[in-house]
Amino acid sequence: MRGPAARPTPPAGAPGDIRLGLRANLAQFSLLVAVNALVGGMLGQERTVLPLLAEQTFHLSAYTAALTYIVAFGATKAVTNFFAGTWSDRYGRKPVLVAGWLIALPVPLLLIWAPSWGWVVFANVLLGVNQGLTWSTTVIMKIDLVGPARRGLAMGFNEAAGYGALAATAMATGAIAAHWDLRPQPFFLGVAYAALGLGLSVLVVKETREHARAEAALHPAPKNPDHHGGLSTAQIAGITSLGDKALSSASWAGMVNNLNDALAWGVFPLLYAAHGLSIGEIGLLAALYPAVWGVGQILTGWWSDRIGRKHLITAGMLVQAAAIGLVAAGTTLPVWAAAQVLLGVGTALVYPTLLAVIGDVAHPAWRARAVGVYRLWRDGGFAVGALLAGVLADAFGLTAAIWAVAALTAAAGLVVAVRMYETHARPQ
């Protein structure tokens, strides 16, 4: 006989006291939102200052050379995303998150003390690892906690926190640089973000892997027999990259989306500076796009839970293309400000919705690895975008490079419209 303190064996699909849902996990979910805001802030410390640092402090005249830090960041983050999903399944989410914050600690110090551009590139290699481990893990952990019903809303909150903090930090560093200098003062924010993110992750964040296991136990048998739970990592990579029309279309759209972001990060500030805008004005424009993007994702993530994913992604890519074309056509601060707002709206429609597509289609048993593969493609867009924009700008000028990316973005929207199937049924 079991003693009086013994607990009955929980039924299949309800292990222990684990409950899925946003309300049931609100405290831990809110903590992860705050942690991801710090992740976004680490990236935001560079958005205004680093393109100007390349030109004014390190005197890099070739656009391709000046954008090497984005290539380094994007390539490293893309590969790290892939491993973050696998490691999260193997070792748990929290250890991966903590490792990401440990790697972040030297980044702002390297940017402050860099005697040559190679140091800046190395700092962005570390930043790519940090972003790949921490951002991927906070995405996975929030998907674990909320379950299927509010996945779009959860991704909206996650991305809103990250990119809202990125925008606020971009504006703050622009103001700091305008008042003092391009360094060291703007990077003091990064020192604080890294220390706080590490402290919260070690002391307060809780492991969520068991939530994914609880959902997997409840998960219905997939309609597609190729989507069962016992897949190898290579099989998951193939399904996410090519095999499944929704997953592969999302991966392509994600890559083009971050190709756009590389353009906004590395090329737009140089265009604005070439037209005589001040550092403060460049900082304002650099903040507008991620600010609208960040705040808008709360609405668009929820909206995708109501009406589905595909049409929001298609519309968002086409809106982005129009916005990038407006940047290329513009020559004044008001026009560029309008373009940045429009670009933020388009990206808000796309960003959390793409992540929700991955969560919709991937089985909980391999969802973390599918997120890693998707983010491998998506953040590879940083490297592709920086190389493409740099080569085109050196050959044909900044404006031609921007127009080319606008056309590529429109093509990505059309691919989604034709190829992707709807992954989330409209609630009855």
Backbone torsions as a table, in degrees:
resi	resn	phi	psi	omega
1	MET	NA	147.0	175.4
2	ARG	-81.3	146.2	176.2
3	GLY	-67.8	168.5	-176.9
4	PRO	-65.6	-22.9	-178.1
5	ALA	-86.7	-7.3	-176.9
6	ALA	-68.2	142.0	179.6
7	ARG	-97.9	141.5	177.4
8	PRO	-64.5	151.0	176.2
9	THR	-64.6	124.9	-177.7
10	PRO	-66.2	148.0	177.5
11	PRO	-64.8	157.9	178.1
12	ALA	-57.7	132.8	179.5
13	GLY	92.8	-3.5	178.0
14	ALA	-137.4	60.7	-175.5
15	PRO	-67.7	127.9	175.5
16	GLY	59.6	-141.6	-179.9
17	ASP	-101.1	15.4	-175.4
18	ILE	-71.0	130.6	176.5
19	ARG	-125.9	139.9	176.5
20	LEU	-95.6	152.8	175.8
21	GLY	128.2	150.6	-178.0
22	LEU	-65.4	-45.5	-177.8
23	ARG	-66.5	-40.5	-178.0
24	ALA	-67.1	-23.7	-176.7
25	ASN	-121.9	30.2	-170.4
26	LEU	-61.3	-41.6	-176.8
27	ALA	-63.4	-48.9	-179.3
28	GLN	-69.0	-36.7	177.4
29	PHE	-61.9	-45.6	-179.8
30	SER	-63.1	-38.7	176.7
31	LEU	-61.4	-42.4	179.2
32	LEU	-67.2	-32.3	173.3
33	VAL	-61.0	-44.9	179.3
34	ALA	-64.2	-41.0	178.8
35	VAL	-62.9	-40.6	-179.6
36	ASN	-71.0	-25.5	172.5
37	ALA	-62.3	-39.8	177.0
38	LEU	-67.1	-35.7	175.8
39	VAL	-60.4	-46.7	178.6
40	GLY	-64.1	-37.0	178.0
41	GLY	-62.0	-34.8	177.1
42	MET	-60.7	-36.7	177.4
43	LEU	-76.7	-36.3	-178.0
44	GLY	-64.0	-25.0	-179.8
45	GLN	-62.3	-19.3	-177.7
46	GLU	-98.3	-20.3	-163.7
47	ARG	-60.8	-40.9	179.5
48	THR	-89.0	-41.3	-165.5
49	VAL	-82.0	-42.5	-168.6
50	LEU	-65.7	-41.6	176.4
51	PRO	-59.3	-36.7	179.1
52	LEU	-74.0	-34.1	176.9
53	LEU	-62.7	-41.1	179.3
54	ALA	-60.0	-42.1	-175.1
55	GLU	-80.8	-45.0	-170.0
56	GLN	-91.5	-32.3	-177.6
57	THR	-97.2	-43.6	-177.2
58	PHE	-99.6	-3.7	171.1
59	HIS	55.2	46.8	176.0
60	LEU	-87.4	113.8	-175.0
61	SER	-90.0	-29.9	-179.3
62	ALA	-83.0	131.7	-177.5
63	TYR	-63.6	-38.0	-179.7
64	THR	-61.4	-42.5	178.8
65	ALA	-66.5	-40.9	-177.6
66	ALA	-65.6	-25.9	-177.0
67	LEU	-95.7	9.7	-179.7
68	THR	-61.6	-30.0	-179.5
69	TYR	-66.4	-32.2	177.4
70	ILE	-73.7	-38.1	175.5
71	VAL	-59.5	-46.9	179.9
72	ALA	-62.2	-44.7	179.4
73	PHE	-62.1	-50.3	-174.7
74	GLY	-65.2	-44.4	-179.4
75	ALA	-64.4	-43.1	-179.4
76	THR	-67.4	-43.8	-179.6
77	LYS	-64.5	-40.6	-178.7
78	ALA	-59.6	-48.5	-179.4
79	VAL	-65.9	-40.9	-179.2
80	THR	-64.2	-37.2	176.5
81	ASN	-54.4	-43.8	-178.4
82	PHE	-60.9	-47.3	-178.9
83	PHE	-72.8	-28.5	179.3
84	ALA	-60.2	-40.5	178.4
85	GLY	-65.4	-45.3	179.5
86	THR	-64.3	-45.7	-179.6
87	TRP	-66.3	-33.5	178.3
88	SER	-64.2	-36.4	175.9
89	ASP	-71.4	-36.6	-173.5
90	ARG	-82.2	-44.8	-173.0
91	TYR	-109.2	-11.8	-174.7
92	GLY	106.0	159.5	-176.4
93	ARG	-73.9	-44.8	-173.1
94	LYS	-61.3	-45.5	178.5
95	PRO	-57.9	-36.6	178.9
96	VAL	-67.7	-41.0	178.4
97	LEU	-62.1	-45.9	180.0
98	VAL	-63.1	-42.6	178.4
99	ALA	-59.2	-39.7	178.4
100	GLY	-61.3	-39.1	179.6
101	TRP	-73.2	-33.8	175.6
102	LEU	-61.2	-39.7	179.9
103	ILE	-69.7	-24.1	-179.1
104	ALA	-72.8	-25.2	-170.6
105	LEU	-54.7	-44.2	-178.0
106	PRO	-80.1	-9.2	-172.0
107	VAL	-59.1	-56.0	-178.4
108	PRO	-64.1	-30.0	178.7
109	LEU	-67.6	-40.3	176.1
110	LEU	-62.7	-40.4	179.4
111	LEU	-67.1	-34.1	179.4
112	ILE	-69.2	-43.8	-170.3
113	TRP	-101.0	0.1	-174.0
114	ALA	-54.4	118.5	176.7
115	PRO	-85.3	-13.8	-179.8
116	SER	-146.7	167.0	-177.9
117	TRP	-66.3	-27.3	177.6
118	GLY	-59.8	-34.7	176.8
119	TRP	-65.5	-39.0	178.8
120	VAL	-64.7	-42.2	178.2
121	VAL	-62.7	-43.1	178.5
122	PHE	-63.3	-40.0	176.6
123	ALA	-59.0	-35.4	-179.7
124	ASN	-78.4	-22.5	168.9
125	VAL	-63.7	-47.7	177.5
126	LEU	-63.5	-39.8	178.8
127	LEU	-63.5	-37.4	177.2
128	GLY	-62.9	-41.8	176.3
129	VAL	-63.6	-46.0	178.1
130	ASN	-56.4	-49.0	-177.2
131	GLN	-67.6	-39.4	179.5
132	GLY	-63.0	-42.4	-179.1
133	LEU	-74.8	-45.4	-172.6
134	THR	-79.1	-45.8	-178.1
135	TRP	-68.6	-43.7	177.9
136	SER	-58.4	-42.8	-175.8
137	THR	-69.6	-39.3	177.7
138	THR	-66.6	-34.4	174.1
139	VAL	-61.7	-51.1	-177.9
140	ILE	-60.9	-42.5	-177.4
141	MET	-65.9	-38.4	178.3
142	LYS	-69.4	-40.2	175.5
143	ILE	-61.4	-40.7	176.7
144	ASP	-56.6	-45.3	-170.9
145	LEU	-72.7	-41.3	-167.3
146	VAL	-86.4	-18.5	-175.9
147	GLY	74.4	-173.0	-170.8
148	PRO	-77.4	-24.9	-167.7
149	ALA	-70.5	-33.8	-174.2
150	ARG	-122.3	34.2	-175.6
151	ARG	-65.3	-42.0	179.1
152	GLY	-64.2	-42.3	178.2
153	LEU	-63.2	-41.8	179.7
154	ALA	-61.0	-43.9	178.7
155	MET	-67.4	-32.2	175.5
156	GLY	-61.7	-45.9	178.4
157	PHE	-64.5	-43.0	-179.2
158	ASN	-59.7	-51.8	-176.2
159	GLU	-72.5	-31.8	177.0
160	ALA	-63.3	-42.4	179.2
161	ALA	-63.4	-47.6	-177.6
162	GLY	-63.4	-47.8	-175.0
163	TYR	-83.9	-23.4	170.9
164	GLY	-64.6	-43.8	177.2
165	ALA	-67.6	-36.2	175.6
166	LEU	-58.9	-45.6	-179.4
167	ALA	-64.2	-46.3	-179.3
168	ALA	-62.0	-39.4	-179.6
169	THR	-71.4	-37.5	177.0
170	ALA	-61.1	-42.9	178.6
171	MET	-67.7	-42.0	-178.7
172	ALA	-64.8	-43.3	-179.8
173	THR	-68.0	-33.0	174.9
174	GLY	-63.4	-43.2	178.6
175	ALA	-66.0	-41.4	179.4
176	ILE	-63.8	-44.4	180.0
177	ALA	-64.8	-36.9	178.6
178	ALA	-66.3	-34.0	-177.5
179	HIS	-83.5	-38.9	-178.6
180	TRP	-111.3	-88.5	-178.1
181	ASP	-161.2	173.4	-179.9
182	LEU	-67.0	-23.0	171.7
183	ARG	-160.6	154.5	9.7
184	PRO	-91.0	-15.7	-166.4
185	GLN	-54.4	-42.9	-178.1
186	PRO	-59.6	-26.4	-174.8
187	PHE	-88.8	-3.0	174.5
188	PHE	-63.1	-30.0	176.5
189	LEU	-61.4	-40.6	179.7
190	GLY	-62.9	-37.1	176.8
191	VAL	-59.5	-46.0	-179.4
192	ALA	-66.1	-42.3	-179.8
193	TYR	-60.7	-45.3	-176.7
194	ALA	-64.4	-43.2	-179.4
195	ALA	-65.0	-43.9	-178.8
196	LEU	-68.4	-41.8	179.3
197	GLY	-61.8	-41.8	178.3
198	LEU	-64.8	-44.7	-179.0
199	GLY	-60.9	-46.3	179.6
200	LEU	-64.4	-41.0	-176.8
201	SER	-67.2	-37.8	179.8
202	VAL	-74.1	-43.4	-167.4
203	LEU	-94.5	-28.1	-167.8
204	VAL	-121.8	-36.9	-177.5
205	VAL	-65.7	139.9	179.5
206	LYS	-111.5	152.5	178.3
207	GLU	-65.5	141.8	-178.7
208	THR	-121.3	5.3	-174.8
209	ARG	-60.3	-33.3	-179.8
210	GLU	-66.6	-26.9	175.9
211	HIS	-64.7	-39.8	177.3
212	ALA	-65.0	-38.2	178.5
213	ARG	-67.0	-37.4	177.0
214	ALA	-63.0	-42.3	178.8
215	GLU	-67.2	-38.0	179.4
216	ALA	-61.0	-36.6	179.4
217	ALA	-66.2	-29.2	179.8
218	LEU	-91.6	-9.9	-170.2
219	HIS	-69.4	131.3	178.7
220	PRO	-68.8	157.1	176.9
221	ALA	-59.5	131.9	-177.2
222	PRO	-67.1	145.2	176.6
223	LYS	-66.7	-35.4	177.9
224	ASN	-90.9	115.7	-177.4
225	PRO	-62.6	-18.4	177.9
226	ASP	-76.4	-8.5	-174.5
227	HIS	-105.6	25.7	179.3
228	HIS	-72.5	174.8	-171.7
229	GLY	-76.4	-24.0	-170.7
230	GLY	-93.2	53.4	-178.2
231	LEU	-98.5	148.8	173.4
232	SER	-76.9	164.8	178.3
233	THR	-62.3	-38.0	178.2
234	ALA	-63.7	-41.1	177.5
235	GLN	-64.3	-40.6	179.1
236	ILE	-63.6	-42.2	177.8
237	ALA	-60.9	-41.0	179.5
238	GLY	-66.6	-43.0	179.4
239	ILE	-64.3	-44.9	-176.0
240	THR	-71.1	-34.2	-175.7
241	SER	-85.3	-35.5	-172.6
242	LEU	-137.8	-41.0	-166.0
243	GLY	-69.1	-45.9	-178.6
244	ASP	-93.5	130.1	-174.2
245	LYS	-65.4	-36.6	179.7
246	ALA	-73.1	-47.1	-178.3
247	LEU	-64.3	-43.7	-178.3
248	SER	-70.8	-36.6	175.8
249	SER	-64.9	-38.7	176.7
250	ALA	-64.6	-39.3	179.4
251	SER	-64.1	-42.1	178.4
252	TRP	-65.1	-47.2	-180.0
253	ALA	-62.9	-38.3	178.2
254	GLY	-64.0	-40.5	178.8
255	MET	-62.6	-44.1	-180.0
256	VAL	-67.4	-36.5	178.0
257	ASN	-59.3	-45.8	-178.9
258	ASN	-79.1	-19.2	167.2
259	LEU	-60.9	-41.4	175.4
260	ASN	-62.0	-41.1	-177.8
261	ASP	-65.7	-36.6	175.1
262	ALA	-61.2	-39.1	177.1
263	LEU	-62.4	-46.9	-179.2
264	ALA	-64.6	-35.8	-177.7
265	TRP	-74.2	-48.7	-170.3
266	GLY	-99.3	-29.4	-172.6
267	VAL	-102.1	-42.7	-177.3
268	PHE	-55.3	-45.8	179.2
269	PRO	-59.9	-34.8	178.2
270	LEU	-68.5	-37.5	176.7
271	LEU	-64.1	-44.9	-179.5
272	TYR	-63.4	-42.2	179.6
273	ALA	-65.0	-36.3	179.4
274	ALA	-64.9	-25.3	177.6
275	HIS	-94.5	10.9	171.4
276	GLY	89.7	12.0	178.7
277	LEU	-72.3	148.5	179.2
278	SER	-78.3	168.3	177.7
279	ILE	-61.4	-40.0	178.5
280	GLY	-62.8	-41.2	178.0
281	GLU	-67.6	-38.6	177.2
282	ILE	-64.6	-40.0	177.2
283	GLY	-62.6	-38.6	177.5
284	LEU	-62.6	-47.1	179.2
285	LEU	-65.3	-38.7	179.1
286	ALA	-64.5	-27.1	-179.3
287	ALA	-87.4	-29.3	-174.4
288	LEU	-60.1	-48.3	-176.5
289	TYR	-60.9	-54.7	179.0
290	PRO	-69.4	-23.4	177.8
291	ALA	-67.2	-48.2	177.7
292	VAL	-64.9	-42.9	176.4
293	TRP	-56.9	-48.9	-176.1
294	GLY	-63.5	-51.8	-178.3
295	VAL	-66.6	-40.2	-176.3
296	GLY	-64.2	-25.3	-175.9
297	GLN	-67.6	-25.5	176.8
298	ILE	-62.7	-42.9	178.5
299	LEU	-71.6	-46.1	-173.7
300	THR	-71.0	-33.4	175.5
301	GLY	-62.7	-44.9	176.1
302	TRP	-63.1	-41.6	-177.4
303	TRP	-61.9	-39.6	-179.9
304	SER	-66.5	-26.4	173.9
305	ASP	-70.6	-22.4	-178.5
306	ARG	-91.8	-43.2	-171.6
307	ILE	-113.9	-5.5	-178.7
308	GLY	103.6	174.8	-169.4
309	ARG	-99.4	-41.8	-164.6
310	LYS	-59.2	-48.6	-173.9
311	HIS	-68.4	-32.9	176.9
312	LEU	-66.1	-39.4	179.6
313	ILE	-67.2	-45.0	178.8
314	THR	-58.9	-49.6	180.0
315	ALA	-61.4	-41.7	-177.9
316	GLY	-63.0	-41.4	179.0
317	MET	-65.0	-38.5	179.5
318	LEU	-70.0	-37.4	176.2
319	VAL	-64.7	-40.9	176.2
320	GLN	-58.9	-44.1	-179.7
321	ALA	-60.4	-42.7	178.3
322	ALA	-63.5	-40.7	-178.9
323	ALA	-65.1	-43.0	179.7
324	ILE	-65.2	-38.4	174.8
325	GLY	-61.5	-36.6	178.5
326	LEU	-66.9	-36.4	175.0
327	VAL	-61.5	-44.1	-179.5
328	ALA	-63.9	-37.0	-177.5
329	ALA	-80.3	-22.7	-172.4
330	GLY	-79.3	160.6	175.8
331	THR	-140.5	1.7	-175.1
332	THR	-129.5	159.5	-179.5
333	LEU	-58.9	-45.9	-179.7
334	PRO	-61.7	-39.5	179.3
335	VAL	-65.9	-44.6	179.8
336	TRP	-66.6	-35.4	177.2
337	ALA	-63.6	-43.1	176.8
338	ALA	-61.5	-40.5	179.3
339	ALA	-64.6	-39.5	179.6
340	GLN	-66.0	-38.7	176.2
341	VAL	-63.0	-45.9	179.8
342	LEU	-63.2	-39.6	177.7
343	LEU	-64.5	-38.2	176.8
344	GLY	-63.7	-40.4	178.0
345	VAL	-62.3	-47.8	-179.6
346	GLY	-61.6	-41.3	-179.8
347	THR	-69.6	-35.6	176.7
348	ALA	-62.4	-36.0	177.2
349	LEU	-65.5	-32.0	-171.6
350	VAL	-91.7	-46.1	-160.3
351	TYR	-64.1	-57.2	-180.0
352	PRO	-70.4	-26.5	-177.3
353	THR	-68.7	-38.9	176.6
354	LEU	-62.2	-43.8	177.4
355	LEU	-62.7	-38.0	178.7
356	ALA	-64.7	-35.3	176.1
357	VAL	-58.6	-46.0	179.1
358	ILE	-60.3	-44.3	178.8
359	GLY	-64.8	-33.6	178.6
360	ASP	-65.0	-45.2	-168.9
361	VAL	-88.1	-40.6	-173.7
362	ALA	-73.0	137.5	174.8
363	HIS	-66.8	142.7	-179.5
364	PRO	-54.5	-28.9	-178.8
365	ALA	-68.0	-25.6	178.5
366	TRP	-128.6	17.1	-178.0
367	ARG	-64.4	-41.4	-179.4
368	ALA	-59.8	-40.2	178.9
369	ARG	-71.1	-34.4	175.7
370	ALA	-65.3	-40.5	174.6
371	VAL	-59.6	-41.6	178.6
372	GLY	-62.5	-41.5	178.8
373	VAL	-66.2	-46.1	177.7
374	TYR	-57.2	-45.6	-179.2
375	ARG	-71.0	-24.2	171.1
376	LEU	-59.9	-50.5	178.5
377	TRP	-66.5	-46.2	-175.4
378	ARG	-60.4	-50.1	-175.9
379	ASP	-80.8	-13.6	166.7
380	GLY	-61.5	-21.1	176.5
381	GLY	-61.3	-29.4	175.3
382	PHE	-59.7	-48.6	-178.6
383	ALA	-66.8	-45.6	179.7
384	VAL	-61.9	-44.1	-178.3
385	GLY	-64.7	-42.5	-179.9
386	ALA	-65.4	-42.3	178.7
387	LEU	-66.5	-46.8	-179.0
388	LEU	-62.0	-48.1	-178.7
389	ALA	-64.6	-40.9	-179.2
390	GLY	-64.7	-45.9	-179.6
391	VAL	-64.0	-46.0	-179.5
392	LEU	-66.3	-39.4	-179.9
393	ALA	-66.3	-40.0	177.7
394	ASP	-66.1	-34.4	-176.7
395	ALA	-83.9	-39.9	-170.5
396	PHE	-126.8	-6.3	180.0
397	GLY	105.9	161.7	-176.9
398	LEU	-61.3	-43.1	-175.1
399	THR	-64.2	-41.7	179.3
400	ALA	-63.2	-39.6	178.7
401	ALA	-61.6	-40.7	-178.8
402	ILE	-67.7	-42.2	177.3
403	TRP	-61.3	-38.9	179.8
404	ALA	-63.0	-41.4	179.0
405	VAL	-68.4	-35.0	176.2
406	ALA	-60.3	-42.7	179.3
407	ALA	-66.2	-40.1	178.8
408	LEU	-64.5	-37.1	179.4
409	THR	-66.9	-41.5	176.4
410	ALA	-61.5	-40.6	178.3
411	ALA	-62.4	-38.1	178.6
412	ALA	-64.1	-38.9	176.6
413	GLY	-62.0	-38.8	179.2
414	LEU	-69.2	-35.1	176.8
415	VAL	-62.1	-44.1	178.3
416	VAL	-61.9	-43.9	-178.4
417	ALA	-60.4	-37.3	-175.5
418	VAL	-86.5	-37.8	-165.8
419	ARG	-102.7	-36.2	-173.3
420	MET	-74.9	139.9	170.2
421	TYR	-97.3	156.8	178.8
422	GLU	-70.2	132.1	-174.6
423	THR	-105.6	-11.0	-176.1
424	HIS	-131.7	112.1	-178.8
425	ALA	-68.7	143.7	177.4
426	ARG	-65.9	130.6	-179.2
427	PRO	-57.4	142.8	177.8
428	GLN	-86.4	NA	NA
